[in-house]
Amino acid sequence: MDFQEALTVAEQIMPALIGGTLVLLALLGAKELLKEAAVAFKKGARA
């Protein structure tokens, strides 16, 4: 495998890695949001 082939493979894999990372971070953020919302609703909203 020469450099050009390696570069082509990397160009194909990088978007999948970046997309997967963003999806993982979004899921973790949604989980944290739901956890915080549950705590807030248990305590009740006091303004």
Backbone as CSV, one residue per row, in Angstrom:
resi,resn,N_x,N_y,N_z,CA_x,CA_y,CA_z,C_x,C_y,C_z
1,MET,0.848,-1.173,0.000,0.000,0.000,0.000,0.894,1.236,0.000
2,ASP,0.709,2.066,-0.971,1.517,3.271,-1.023,0.778,4.425,-0.335
3,PHE,1.410,5.583,-0.330,0.867,6.728,0.386,-0.488,7.164,-0.168
4,GLN,-0.647,7.148,-1.473,-1.904,7.590,-2.096,-3.065,6.676,-1.704
5,GLU,-2.832,5.379,-1.652,-3.884,4.453,-1.235,-4.237,4.659,0.233
6,ALA,-3.229,4.874,1.056,-3.476,5.116,2.478,-4.267,6.401,2.675
7,LEU,-3.951,7.413,1.889,-4.667,8.676,1.971,-6.123,8.506,1.553
8,THR,-6.367,7.718,0.528,-7.732,7.459,0.069,-8.533,6.730,1.146
9,VAL,-7.930,5.755,1.778,-8.609,5.021,2.852,-8.902,5.959,4.013
10,ALA,-7.953,6.800,4.373,-8.156,7.743,5.474,-9.272,8.723,5.150
11,GLU,-9.351,9.173,3.894,-10.414,10.096,3.501,-11.786,9.438,3.583
12,GLN,-11.855,8.149,3.428,-13.130,7.448,3.528,-13.523,7.188,4.977
13,ILE,-12.551,6.963,5.831,-12.831,6.606,7.222,-13.081,7.834,8.095
14,MET,-12.394,8.928,7.835,-12.482,10.104,8.700,-13.904,10.640,8.874
15,PRO,-14.699,10.798,7.816,-16.074,11.290,8.045,-16.899,10.362,8.940
16,ALA,-16.701,9.074,8.808,-17.430,8.127,9.661,-16.994,8.267,11.114
17,LEU,-15.717,8.436,11.354,-15.228,8.620,12.723,-15.735,9.922,13.328
18,ILE,-15.688,10.980,12.552,-16.163,12.274,13.046,-17.666,12.220,13.312
19,GLY,-18.418,11.641,12.387,-19.857,11.518,12.574,-20.210,10.656,13.769
20,GLY,-19.512,9.547,13.925,-19.760,8.674,15.070,-19.465,9.364,16.387
21,THR,-18.397,10.139,16.415,-18.045,10.879,17.628,-19.109,11.915,17.962
22,LEU,-19.591,12.623,16.943,-20.628,13.623,17.182,-21.926,12.984,17.670
23,VAL,-22.283,11.849,17.111,-23.493,11.143,17.555,-23.334,10.687,19.001
24,LEU,-22.174,10.161,19.340,-21.926,9.718,20.714,-22.030,10.884,21.691
25,LEU,-21.430,12.021,21.342,-21.512,13.189,22.208,-22.948,13.693,22.336
26,ALA,-23.708,13.645,21.248,-25.111,14.074,21.295,-25.925,13.162,22.207
27,LEU,-25.679,11.863,22.135,-26.406,10.933,23.003,-26.053,11.145,24.469
28,LEU,-24.782,11.380,24.740,-24.376,11.649,26.124,-24.991,12.950,26.624
29,GLY,-25.059,13.945,25.772,-25.681,15.210,26.150,-27.168,15.053,26.415
30,ALA,-27.853,14.274,25.585,-29.283,14.041,25.782,-29.523,13.288,27.084
31,LYS,-28.669,12.345,27.386,-28.792,11.590,28.634,-28.633,12.523,29.838
32,GLU,-27.644,13.401,29.775,-27.415,14.342,30.862,-28.591,15.322,30.991
33,LEU,-29.142,15.761,29.867,-30.298,16.661,29.886,-31.489,15.995,30.552
34,LEU,-31.758,14.748,30.214,-32.879,14.043,30.823,-32.663,13.840,32.323
35,LYS,-31.429,13.561,32.702,-31.119,13.380,34.118,-31.352,14.681,34.891
36,GLU,-30.875,15.798,34.345,-31.057,17.093,34.992,-32.533,17.481,35.041
37,ALA,-33.272,17.196,33.985,-34.700,17.518,33.956,-35.454,16.706,35.011
38,ALA,-35.092,15.451,35.170,-35.748,14.613,36.172,-35.506,15.158,37.576
39,VAL,-34.280,15.596,37.845,-33.966,16.170,39.157,-34.746,17.458,39.359
40,ALA,-34.820,18.285,38.330,-35.532,19.558,38.443,-37.019,19.346,38.681
41,PHE,-37.616,18.370,38.005,-39.046,18.129,38.182,-39.354,17.475,39.529
42,LYS,-38.411,16.715,40.063,-38.616,16.126,41.404,-38.658,17.209,42.452
43,LYS,-37.725,18.160,42.357,-37.660,19.239,43.350,-38.791,20.231,43.163
44,GLY,-39.312,20.331,41.986,-40.349,21.325,41.697,-39.710,22.638,41.311
45,ALA,-40.403,23.360,40.482,-39.858,24.639,40.009,-40.268,25.735,40.967
46,ARG,-39.284,26.387,41.532,-39.531,27.522,42.422,-38.859,28.735,41.804
47,ALA,-39.669,29.719,41.470,-39.113,30.906,40.816,-39.016,32.058,41.800
